[in-house]
Amino acid sequence: MKLSHSQRPFRPIAAAMLSAMLVIAGCAGNNNGNAAANNTAGNQPASAAPEVQKLSVVTSFYPLYYLTSEIGGEHVEVTNLISSGVEPHDWTPKSQDLNKASKAELFLYHGAGLETWVEDFTKGLSGDSAVMVKAMSEGIDLIEGEEDEDEDSHDHSHEDEHHHAIDPHTWVSPKSVLVLAQNVKNSLIAADADNAAVYEQNYTALHGKLTTLDKDYAEKLGAVKQKNIVVSHEAFGYLARDYGLNQVSIMGLNPDAEPRAQDILKIAKFVKENDVKYIFFEELVSDQLAVMLANEAKVETMVLNPLEGLTKEQEKAGITYLNLMQSNLQNLVQALQ
Ligand code: ZN
């Protein structure tokens, strides 16, 4: 059990002042009204933590939500824009999302081309918004997206809409996530220096877990015989680069792109020639192509999660980034041994 200062019993006078502050904050729309109502109800047992003014943070997608929740702990109120079950490549913000970000103190997005909407979004923030906006992928050695091999042989008008010059999928590699975590920590401290010590402490704990994950990945993937991973959408470039694997994707960087029959046949040939045993698919995108390819090549399919978001079921079950990264490693080891 950790006991932070917000869980210590408040003296009555402090609690009364706090309630008044919460009522004011509630009017500003930052806090939910129930917190204030609960606190004015009188002396709560010590187990009911009194609410304190939290740093309001809006994150663009799940991995940043996870890191912010872990590092911010009970000092932050985190809102994630892209809800569970939604594939982030398909998502665009609505006016309610702009409202949320305008009212927040900190808005964290990934950058590196993931949120194609972010430039217009930040321009659209309300004039009186004091939100601090930060890109979390800064400092990561980014991978240039691969151009299609036969660029001029077919019409690219569809892909061009979503064309990524840079591979945005940094968070699938523990090594890159260590950088994201550090950026999140620094941003929380920049927005709320009073709680710097707590953020540092939570960050150190998370850093330990992510470092263990990185070591597990390096050790176990270093030992597998098969180095080729055949995946549906090209989300594992950082994982492949950082742990010595070779990614072959059915679709491009964006899961909307539609592969041609000749591409499927080409990959099926690669699968047979290289003794690949499994085709990986992911939960937020249809497994149709992976199944088609697996049937064509007479191999099995298995989940490899690009961690772009949780499914509703995973969210309900309390599954986290860390759990999914561990499952990914297990599946990789099973498929590649
Ligand atoms: Zn993706």
Residues whose N, C-alpha, C, O or C-beta is under 5 A from the ligand:
A	BS01	ZN	A235 L253
